[in-house]
Amino acid sequence: MSHQRSKGGAEESGEGGGARSKLPRLKIPSKIWKNRKLHNNNEGDEVEQVQVEQEEQLEESSRRLIEREEDLFRHDSVNEEEEDELHKDFKALQLKLWKAINDTFTPSSPSSSAGELEVLRSAMASIQQQEAQDRRWRDCQEEQVPRWRPQKCLSIHNILLQNMVEGRIKEAAEDTSGGTDRLSSPVKRQVCRVGRCVKEDLLTVVRRVKNCYPPHIDIMNLYAGLYHQEFSVRLTQLTAAGLDDDDCSYLLSWVNQYYPHEILEHTELDGQIKVPCLGSLLPQDELKRLEEQYLTHKEEKVKLWLNTALKKEQENWLSGRTPEIIDGYYFSPLAVDVIQVMTGSLSEFSCAIKDQRKVQRLTVQLENFLHSYVKCVEEFVKGNHGNVRSVIKAQLVCEQQLRDYITAETGNLSEEQKHGCLNALSALRDCGYRYLTCPLHVKLKKVCWSQLWTPRWLNGSLPLVDLLLDSLSQQLVDLTDLKPVCRELLLCDLHQDVVLKYVKRMMKTKMKSKEQQTAGAQRMIEDAKKINSFFSEEGCSKASWLFEIVCKLAEVLRLQDPASIQLELVTLARNFPDLSGAHVSALLSLKIGLSAADARSIRRSVEENRHGDVSTSHSPPFFSKVKVKWIDNKMNQMGL
């Protein structure tokens, strides 16, 4: 039985019912995807041959159905039986297309994988044919269009992908076949399985599936958006029921680290996905709540771990226990424990929290710990304990290890926190140095520094420095079980103290003649060589600048020409910016025969040409520790 269909739209040749022109034949899409190779394997060859035939059948079936459609609707009357049969064939084609799409991630066997991709390419070519045919009928009146048009194959394809992705995520979440048994909770195992599924499927898309689609479909971002949406839904469901702290940390690591960096920025995916369009896996309010839960918990844990480590260390001190000796020196594991706590916590934080500025909520615990640590050590040395010296030696090792760690920590500690930590460590080191060098400083105080610049010292009959260094050598034997790097720092500190006392005495000396200046300058250089040689042999190799200071001061004493004195003082001020005007005045006051006008000129020149700032100088502070305030009034009285 036939029925009439009037042809309109693109087929009308005029306003009346004149002859209708035939619809232009639909061209087959470019066969750029047909670069196929048949293998000559026995069984595999047969399987692939069937798949290639299926592939060709899809394209050919689509093309022939379109031709039949055009032939059927070319005439005014359409045979209903033929129309029904054609509709049935179109439905059969769609089922084959949807099966090809649905098999995207499920190759029947490794040998058939390539063939199935060719089937997928053919299916997409068929979909494009049908989309083009939908557009050809778009401008026709509804009663003139075949009842199966528009087929909307691409829209159905997208819905099928969405359902397929949803199913794969659901299957991954419920899979208990193994691979995640090492994880400690059901939440962690589910998140891991789903995340792994997302990664593997997106890699499959970029490696195999992407080339089966034309560029305008942008299949990579289509899949990325679908997987992102389903992953987000799954995580939101997990967080809705509430998470314990451990699961919260793990989930945040996926949201802020593993997913955006290890998956979306994977070597093969980087640049393929429009990441900014995806957004976060969790709503911002929910993400903020979880991050606050994590931070609050982590603050408490870090504080507890650090306090526990300090308490355990303190108990060892008070029990009278002597610290362990490793490689010949006393050692405490406290610094290692603290560094491990901080390193592990900060590493976990960097994965769990997106805003890295919040890390200061953890690093402030380190600063607080160090202040408590210093107080404990200071209280301990006040007590009458037999193990104080060995404990202090071990704590100086800890101080050096912690200082190295904090100095190298560039991204987590704020400048204010780093400054606070280093100040606390300096207080700890000073406490230790004071205790260990107390006998040495007693020796230094007993040295009659007033004997410097006496005739006996000037003529060499009073070897004051030799006597001092012999005494120090005997005392330093007690420091052989101090870690070398700590011993070196302590020696450098002691070296500076010796030179400071030496220079202070020099600046208080009243010169009586130019000959005394010349002889004293020569003796200063000899003493500086002895002092520098002694501490270098003992292991202090980083304080040669102290030798330079003494030699330059000796040169100022030796010189008599005002211009030469001026040049030497300008050089000294540039090298050591903490050389103040008062220090310059003190040095000039030693110069017998220097006129007041020359002294004023030299002082003015030093101030104008020093070009140095104490706060930015790399030179260690020295002259700032030499108090010479008394000289200002004296110089004023002299008119200088």
C-alpha positions in Angstrom: 0.0 0.0 0.0 1.4 3.4 -0.9 0.7 6.9 0.3 1.4 10.4 -1.0 4.2 12.7 0.3 4.6 16.2 -1.1 8.2 17.2 -1.5 9.1 20.7 -0.4 12.0 22.7 0.9 15.2 22.0 -0.9 13.4 19.9 -3.6 10.9 22.5 -4.7 11.8 24.0 -8.2 9.2 26.7 -8.0 6.3 28.1 -6.1 3.9 25.7 -7.8 3.8 21.9 -7.9 6.3 21.5 -10.8 8.8 18.8 -11.3 10.9 18.0 -8.3 14.7 17.7 -8.6 16.5 14.8 -7.0 18.3 15.4 -3.7 22.0 15.6 -4.3 23.7 12.3 -3.5 25.3 12.3 -0.1 29.0 11.9 -0.4 30.7 9.3 1.7 33.0 10.8 4.4 36.7 10.8 3.7 38.3 7.4 4.1 41.2 8.8 6.0 40.6 6.3 8.7 40.8 3.3 6.4 44.6 2.7 6.6 44.2 -0.9 7.7 46.6 -3.7 7.7 45.5 -7.4 7.7 47.8 -9.7 9.7 48.7 -13.1 8.3 48.3 -14.9 11.6 46.1 -17.9 11.6 43.4 -17.4 14.2 44.1 -13.7 14.8 43.9 -13.1 11.0 40.4 -14.6 10.9 39.2 -12.6 13.9 40.5 -9.3 12.4 39.1 -10.2 9.0 35.6 -10.5 10.6 36.1 -7.1 12.3 37.2 -5.4 9.2 34.2 -6.8 7.4 32.1 -5.5 10.3 33.7 -2.2 10.0 33.2 -2.0 6.2 29.6 -3.2 6.8 28.8 -0.3 9.1 30.0 2.3 6.6 28.5 0.6 3.7 25.2 -0.1 5.5 24.9 3.5 6.5 25.6 4.7 2.9 23.2 2.2 1.4 20.5 3.1 3.8 20.8 6.7 3.0 20.6 5.9 -0.7 17.5 3.8 -0.1 16.0 6.7 1.9 16.7 9.1 -0.9 15.2 6.8 -3.5 12.2 6.1 -1.4 11.4 9.7 -0.7 12.3 11.0 -4.1 8.8 10.3 -5.4 5.4 11.8 -4.4 4.1 8.4 -3.2 6.0 6.3 -0.6 5.5 2.6 -0.2 4.7 2.1 3.5 6.0 -1.5 3.5 9.3 -0.3 2.1 9.3 2.6 4.6 8.7 0.2 7.5 11.5 -2.1 6.3 13.9 0.9 5.9 13.0 2.1 9.4 13.7 -1.4 10.7 17.1 -1.4 9.0 18.0 2.0 10.4 17.3 0.7 13.9 19.5 -2.4 13.2 22.3 -0.1 12.1 21.9 2.0 15.2 22.3 -1.0 17.4 25.5 -1.9 15.7 26.8 1.6 16.1 25.9 1.7 19.8 27.6 -1.7 20.3 30.8 -0.4 18.7 30.7 2.6 21.0 30.0 0.6 24.0 32.9 -1.7 23.3 35.4 1.2 23.4 37.1 0.1 26.7 36.4 -3.7 26.4 38.4 -5.3 23.6 37.5 -8.9 23.3 41.2 -9.9 23.1 44.6 -8.3 22.6 44.7 -9.5 19.0 41.3 -8.0 18.2 41.9 -4.6 19.8 43.2 -2.9 16.7 40.3 -4.3 14.7 37.8 -3.1 17.2 39.3 0.4 16.9 38.8 0.3 13.2 35.1 -0.7 13.8 34.9 2.4 16.1 36.3 4.6 13.4 33.8 3.2 11.0 31.0 3.7 13.4 32.0 7.4 13.8 32.0 7.7 10.0 28.5 6.3 9.9 27.4 8.7 12.6 28.7 11.6 10.6 26.9 10.4 7.6 23.6 10.3 9.5 24.2 13.7 11.1 24.8 15.1 7.6 21.5 13.5 6.4 19.7 15.0 9.4 20.8 18.4 8.3 19.6 17.8 4.8 16.1 17.2 6.1 16.2 20.0 8.6 14.5 22.7 6.4 11.7 20.4 5.2 8.2 20.5 6.6 7.6 17.9 9.3 5.1 15.9 7.4 7.5 15.5 4.5 10.4 14.2 6.7 10.9 10.5 7.3 9.7 9.5 10.7 13.1 8.4 11.8 14.6 11.8 11.1 16.3 13.4 12.7 18.1 10.4 14.1 20.3 12.6 16.4 23.1 9.9 16.4 25.7 12.3 17.9 23.4 13.3 20.8 22.6 9.6 21.5 26.3 8.8 21.2 27.1 11.5 23.9 24.3 10.1 26.2 25.7 6.6 25.6 29.2 7.8 26.6 27.8 9.4 29.8 26.0 6.2 30.7 29.1 4.1 29.9 31.4 6.3 32.0 28.9 6.2 34.9 28.8 2.4 34.7 32.6 2.1 34.6 33.0 4.4 37.7 30.3 2.4 39.5 32.0 -0.9 38.6 35.4 0.4 39.7 34.0 1.7 43.0 32.4 -1.7 43.8 35.2 -3.8 42.5 36.8 -5.9 45.3 39.0 -8.1 43.1 42.2 -6.7 44.7 45.0 -4.2 44.1 44.0 -1.9 46.9 44.3 -4.3 49.8 47.2 -2.4 51.3 45.0 0.6 52.0 43.6 0.8 55.5 40.0 1.7 55.0 37.0 1.1 52.6 37.0 4.9 51.7 40.6 4.8 50.7 40.2 1.7 48.6 37.2 3.1 46.8 38.8 6.4 46.0 41.9 4.7 44.8 40.0 2.3 42.5 37.9 5.1 41.0 40.9 7.3 40.5 42.9 4.5 38.9 39.9 3.8 36.6 39.8 7.5 35.6 43.5 7.5 34.8 43.6 4.3 32.9 40.5 5.2 30.8 41.8 8.7 29.9 45.1 7.2 28.9 43.2 4.7 26.7 41.3 7.6 25.1 44.5 9.5 24.3 46.4 6.5 23.1 43.7 4.6 21.1 40.3 6.1 21.0 41.1 9.7 20.2 42.3 8.9 16.6 39.0 7.2 15.9 37.1 10.6 16.2 37.2 13.7 14.0 38.9 16.7 15.7 35.7 18.8 15.9 34.1 16.3 18.3 37.0 16.9 20.7 36.5 13.5 22.2 39.4 13.9 24.7 37.7 16.7 26.5 34.3 15.1 26.2 35.6 12.0 28.0 37.6 14.2 30.5 34.5 16.1 31.4 32.4 13.0 31.9 35.0 11.2 34.0 35.5 14.4 36.1 31.8 14.7 36.7 31.4 11.1 37.8 34.5 11.2 40.0 33.2 14.3 41.6 29.8 12.7 42.2 31.4 9.7 43.8 33.7 11.8 46.1 30.8 14.1 47.1 28.8 11.0 48.2 31.7 9.8 50.3 32.2 13.1 52.1 28.5 13.5 52.8 28.6 10.8 55.4 31.6 12.4 57.1 35.2 11.2 57.1 37.6 10.4 59.8 40.9 12.3 59.8 42.9 9.7 58.0 40.4 9.3 55.2 40.0 13.0 55.0 43.7 13.4 54.4 43.7 10.7 51.7 40.8 12.1 49.9 42.2 15.6 49.9 45.4 14.2 48.5 43.5 12.9 45.5 41.5 16.1 45.1 44.4 18.5 45.3 47.4 16.5 44.2 47.0 13.1 42.5 44.1 14.0 40.2 45.1 17.4 39.0 48.8 16.7 38.8 49.5 13.0 38.4 46.5 12.4 36.1 45.5 15.5 34.3 49.1 16.6 33.9 50.3 13.1 33.0 53.0 13.2 30.3 50.6 11.8 27.7 47.6 13.9 28.9 49.3 17.2 29.5 48.1 19.8 27.0 45.3 17.4 25.7 42.7 18.4 28.3 41.3 21.9 29.0 41.9 21.6 32.8 40.6 25.0 33.8 37.2 24.1 32.4 36.9 21.1 34.7 37.2 23.0 38.0 37.6 21.2 41.4 36.4 17.7 42.1 34.6 19.0 45.2 32.4 22.1 45.8 34.4 24.9 47.4 32.4 24.9 50.6 32.9 21.2 51.0 36.6 21.4 50.1 37.1 24.3 52.6 35.4 22.2 55.4 37.6 19.2 54.7 40.8 21.2 54.6 39.9 22.9 57.9 39.3 19.4 59.4 42.6 18.2 58.1 44.6 21.3 59.3 43.1 21.3 62.8 43.9 17.6 63.2 47.4 18.0 61.7 48.2 21.0 64.0 47.4 18.9 67.0 49.3 15.9 65.8 52.5 17.8 64.9 52.4 19.6 68.3 51.9 16.3 70.1 54.7 14.5 68.2 57.2 17.4 68.9 56.3 17.7 72.5 56.5 13.9 73.0 60.0 13.9 71.4 61.2 16.7 73.7 59.6 15.1 76.8 61.4 11.8 76.0 64.7 13.6 75.5 64.3 15.6 78.7 63.5 12.4 80.7 66.8 10.9 79.5 68.7 14.0 80.7 67.1 13.9 84.1 67.6 10.2 84.6 71.4 10.8 84.5 71.8 8.9 81.3 74.8 9.7 79.2 74.0 10.3 75.5 75.1 7.8 72.9 78.5 8.1 71.3 78.6 7.7 67.5 81.8 8.1 65.5 83.6 9.4 68.6 81.2 12.2 69.6 78.1 12.6 71.7 74.8 12.3 69.7 71.1 12.8 70.4 68.3 11.5 68.1 66.1 14.5 69.0 66.9 16.6 65.9 66.5 13.6 63.6 63.1 12.9 65.1 62.0 16.5 64.8 63.1 16.8 61.2 61.4 13.6 60.3 58.1 14.8 61.9 58.3 18.1 60.0 59.4 16.6 56.7 56.7 14.0 56.7 54.0 16.4 57.8 55.0 19.1 55.3 55.1 16.5 52.5 51.7 15.3 53.3 50.4 18.9 53.6 51.7 19.8 50.1 49.5 17.0 48.7 46.4 17.6 50.8 46.1 21.4 50.8 45.9 23.5 47.7 46.7 26.9 49.3 50.3 26.3 50.4 50.3 29.5 52.4 48.4 27.7 55.1 51.5 25.6 55.8 52.5 28.2 58.4 49.8 26.7 60.7 52.1 23.7 60.9 55.5 25.4 60.8 54.6 27.6 63.7 54.6 24.4 65.8 58.3 24.0 65.0 59.0 27.5 66.2 57.1 27.0 69.4 58.9 23.7 70.0 62.3 25.3 69.6 61.5 28.0 72.2 60.4 25.2 74.6 63.5 23.3 73.8 65.8 26.2 74.6 64.0 26.7 78.0 64.4 23.0 78.9 68.2 23.1 78.1 68.7 26.4 80.1 66.9 24.9 83.1 68.8 21.7 82.9 72.3 23.4 82.9 71.3 25.2 86.1 70.8 21.9 87.9 73.4 19.8 89.6 73.6 16.9 87.1 76.6 14.8 86.4 75.8 14.4 82.8 75.5 18.1 81.8 78.6 18.3 79.7 77.8 15.2 77.7 74.2 16.3 77.3 75.2 19.8 76.1 77.6 18.3 73.6 74.8 16.2 72.2 72.4 19.1 72.1 74.9 21.2 70.1 74.9 18.5 67.5 71.0 18.8 67.4 71.3 22.5 67.2 73.5 22.3 64.1 71.3 19.7 62.4 68.2 21.8 63.1 69.9 25.0 61.9 70.9 23.3 58.6 67.3 22.1 58.1 65.7 25.4 58.8 68.3 27.3 56.7 67.6 25.0 53.7 63.8 25.2 54.2 62.9 27.8 51.6 59.2 27.4 50.7 57.4 26.5 53.9 58.7 28.8 56.7 57.8 32.5 56.4 60.7 34.9 56.9 59.4 35.8 60.3 59.1 32.2 61.4 62.6 31.4 60.0 64.0 34.4 61.9 62.3 33.2 65.1 63.6 29.6 64.7 67.1 30.7 64.1 67.1 33.1 67.0 65.9 30.3 69.3 68.7 28.0 68.0 71.2 30.8 68.5 70.0 31.0 72.1 70.4 27.3 72.4 73.9 27.4 71.0 75.0 30.3 73.2 73.7 28.4 76.2 75.8 25.4 75.2 78.9 27.5 74.4 78.7 29.4 77.7 78.6 26.2 79.6 81.4 24.4 77.7 83.7 27.4 77.4 83.1 28.6 81.0 86.5 27.2 82.1 88.1 28.7 79.1 86.7 32.1 79.7 87.8 31.9 83.3 91.3 31.4 81.9 90.9 34.4 79.6 89.8 36.6 82.5 92.8 35.6 84.5 95.1 36.7 81.7 96.4 40.1 82.7 95.5 42.0 79.6 96.8 45.1 81.2 100.3 43.7 80.5 99.7 44.4 76.8 101.6 47.5 75.6 103.9 47.4 78.5 107.7 47.6 77.8 108.1 43.9 78.6 105.4 43.0 76.0 106.8 45.4 73.5 110.4 44.0 73.7 109.1 40.4 73.7 110.3 39.4 77.2 106.6 38.9 78.2 105.1 36.2 75.9 101.6 36.9 77.0 99.8 35.4 74.0 102.0 32.2 74.2 101.1 31.7 77.8 97.4 32.2 77.0 97.4 29.7 74.0 99.3 27.1 76.1 96.6 27.2 78.7 93.8 27.1 76.2 95.4 24.0 74.5 95.1 22.1 77.8 91.5 23.1 78.3 90.5 22.2 74.7 91.3 18.5 75.3 87.9 18.2 77.0 86.2 19.1 73.7 87.5 16.2 71.6 84.2 14.2 72.0 82.2 17.2 70.5 81.2 16.7 66.9 83.9 18.3 64.6 81.5 20.8 63.0 80.2 21.9 66.4 83.7 22.0 67.8 84.8 24.2 65.0 82.0 26.7 65.5 82.8 26.8 69.3 86.5 27.4 68.5 85.6 30.2 66.1 83.5 31.8 68.8 86.4 31.4 71.3 88.8 32.8 68.7 86.7 35.9 68.2 86.5 36.4 72.0 90.3 36.3 72.3 90.7 38.8 69.5 88.0 41.1 70.9 89.7 41.3 74.3 93.0 41.9 72.5 91.6 44.8 70.4 89.7 46.3 73.3 92.9 46.5 75.3 94.7 48.1 72.3 92.0 50.8 71.9 92.3 51.7 75.6 96.1 52.1 75.5 97.7 55.5 75.9 100.5 55.9 73.3 103.5 57.9 74.4 105.6 57.9 71.2 105.8 57.0 67.6 108.4 54.4 68.4 105.9 52.7 70.8 103.3 52.7 67.9 105.8 51.1 65.5 107.0 48.5 68.0 103.4 47.7 69.1 102.3 47.3 65.5 105.0 44.8 64.9 104.1 42.9 68.1 100.4 42.9 67.1 101.2 41.2 63.8 103.3 38.6 65.5 100.6 37.9 68.1 97.9 37.7 65.4 99.9 35.1 63.5 100.2 33.0 66.6 96.6 33.3 67.5 95.4 32.5 63.9 97.9 29.6 63.6 96.7 28.1 67.0 93.0 28.1 66.2 93.6 26.9 62.6 95.5 23.9 63.9 92.7 23.2 66.4 90.2 23.1 63.6 88.9 26.6 63.2 89.6 27.4 59.6 86.9 30.0 58.9 88.1 32.9 61.0 90.9 34.3 58.9 89.0 37.6 58.8 90.0 38.1 62.5 93.7 37.9 61.5 92.9 40.6 58.8 91.4 42.9 61.4 94.4 42.8 63.7 96.8 43.3 60.9 94.9 46.3 59.5 94.7 47.9 63.0 98.5 47.3 63.3 99.0 49.0 60.0 97.0 52.0 61.2 99.3 52.3 64.2 102.4 51.9 62.1 101.6 54.6 59.5 102.4 58.2 60.2 101.3 59.9 57.0 97.7 61.3 57.4 96.8 60.4 53.8 98.0 56.8 54.3 96.1 56.5 57.6 93.0 57.8 55.9 93.2 55.3 53.1 93.7 52.4 55.6 90.7 53.4 57.7 88.5 53.8 54.7 89.4 50.3 53.6 88.8 49.0 57.1 85.4 50.7 57.2 84.3 49.3 53.8 85.4 45.8 54.8 83.8 46.0 58.2 80.8 48.4 58.2 80.2 48.1 61.9 83.4 50.2 62.4 81.7 53.3 63.8 82.8 56.9 64.1 83.6 56.3 67.7 85.9 53.5 66.8 87.7 55.7 64.2 88.1 58.4 66.9 89.5 55.8 69.3 92.1 54.7 66.7 93.0 58.3 65.8 93.5 59.1 69.5 96.4 56.6 69.5 98.2 58.5 66.8 100.8 60.8 68.5 101.5 63.9 66.5 98.3 63.8 64.4 96.8 67.3 64.2 93.2 68.0 65.1 92.6 69.2 61.6 94.0 66.0 60.1 91.9 63.9 62.5 88.7 65.7 61.6 89.5 65.3 57.9 90.1 61.6 58.2 86.9 61.0 60.2 84.9 62.9 57.6 86.5 61.0 54.7 85.8 57.7 56.4 82.1 58.6 56.8 81.8 59.8 53.2 83.6 56.9 51.6 82.6 53.8 53.6 79.7 52.9 51.2 78.6 50.1 53.5 75.6 49.2 55.5 75.8 47.0 58.6 72.4 45.5 57.9 73.3 44.3 54.4 77.0 43.5 55.0 78.3 39.9 54.7 81.1 40.6 57.1 80.7 39.1 60.6 80.0 41.7 63.4 83.1 42.6 65.3 83.6 46.3 66.1 80.0 46.5 67.3 81.1 44.3 70.2 83.9 46.7 71.1 82.5 49.4 73.3 84.3 52.7 73.0 81.6 55.3 73.9 84.1 56.9 76.4 86.1 58.2 73.5 83.5 60.6 72.2 83.8 63.1 75.1 87.6 62.7 75.0 87.7 63.6 71.3 85.4 66.5 71.8 87.7 67.9 74.5 90.6 67.5 72.1 88.7 69.4 69.4 88.6 66.4 67.1 
